[in-house]
């Protein structure tokens, strides 16, 4: 290809979303990743696109809401362009409420959602029903929100990579950066920045998840006991995940995952006999500020960084691509102040 206008370092969902947004605006783009597409956390199995609680509203929650509402059109476009599945669906989520206090709090949040989410989605407290996919609820009530979506992380990232290729970019393992350079290198990138600074900029947080053979396609996600139960389009259900700040082996599963599986079977009896067909471990990038890092790279003059998606990377990705393209191609800064890299320094 001709000299690139933009080079994206990293072929995870953040990097590919930036590349795709730039390509859609006519830029010439190349993506470089020595490990290939979805080699890190973007190659996981869970894919819960869950919103923040509708209260104590801030720029991060507003940004995520916008991005979640962009998901359907974004992934539909990727699927139509490539003919590949992404696994995206917006089927909502059910969360059991443990007692009367939890019910009261959830009802207050339902009123907040009417204001903060408007007509885009609902957060409702409803009676639990006697159906197999309904999580047991001590109070007899569950929260049903209609904003939560899901994507199959591997399928979605690979489809997005193919959309980037079809749109004219190359994804290669090595090469010289050209044009504007964007670093979307995940937790290793956060480690590199920390090594150049006097304190922590960000770090990797390991997560372990499991994939069960159980066909619940089209049903809502379930959430209880800090577990996400995500029914994918291909007849599998993902369970996730652990949160491990200290780890020795980034990509190996262990007894912590077996505990997650046992808890999931106890909390959701419908999965009691579903066979485990895959165990997965990976490391997600978490910035010190806990928000994504978007903007000018703090240690590479004239370059950019897109990092720190942590547990909400897929949910944030469409909007991240949009605002980074604004900045890189047009010099227009539409990034919330909370996401500026200096907040993590």
Secondary structure as GFF3:
##gff-version 3
##sequence-region A 1 345
A	DSSP	beta_strand	6	9	.	.	.	ID=ss1
A	DSSP	alpha_helix	13	24	.	.	.	ID=ss2
A	DSSP	beta_strand	29	32	.	.	.	ID=ss3
A	DSSP	three_ten_helix	41	43	.	.	.	ID=ss4
A	DSSP	beta_strand	48	49	.	.	.	ID=ss5
A	DSSP	alpha_helix	59	82	.	.	.	ID=ss6
A	DSSP	beta_strand	93	96	.	.	.	ID=ss7
A	DSSP	alpha_helix	100	116	.	.	.	ID=ss8
A	DSSP	beta_strand	123	127	.	.	.	ID=ss9
A	DSSP	beta_strand	141	145	.	.	.	ID=ss10
A	DSSP	beta_strand	149	150	.	.	.	ID=ss11
A	DSSP	alpha_helix	153	166	.	.	.	ID=ss12
A	DSSP	beta_strand	170	172	.	.	.	ID=ss13
A	DSSP	beta_strand	180	183	.	.	.	ID=ss14
A	DSSP	alpha_helix	186	195	.	.	.	ID=ss15
A	DSSP	beta_strand	202	213	.	.	.	ID=ss16
A	DSSP	beta_strand	221	224	.	.	.	ID=ss17
A	DSSP	beta_strand	227	231	.	.	.	ID=ss18
A	DSSP	beta_strand	236	240	.	.	.	ID=ss19
A	DSSP	alpha_helix	255	267	.	.	.	ID=ss20
A	DSSP	three_ten_helix	269	271	.	.	.	ID=ss21
A	DSSP	beta_strand	276	287	.	.	.	ID=ss22
A	DSSP	beta_strand	293	296	.	.	.	ID=ss23
A	DSSP	beta_strand	304	307	.	.	.	ID=ss24
A	DSSP	three_ten_helix	310	312	.	.	.	ID=ss25
A	DSSP	alpha_helix	313	330	.	.	.	ID=ss26
A	DSSP	three_ten_helix	337	339	.	.	.	ID=ss27
A	DSSP	three_ten_helix	341	344	.	.	.	ID=ss28
###
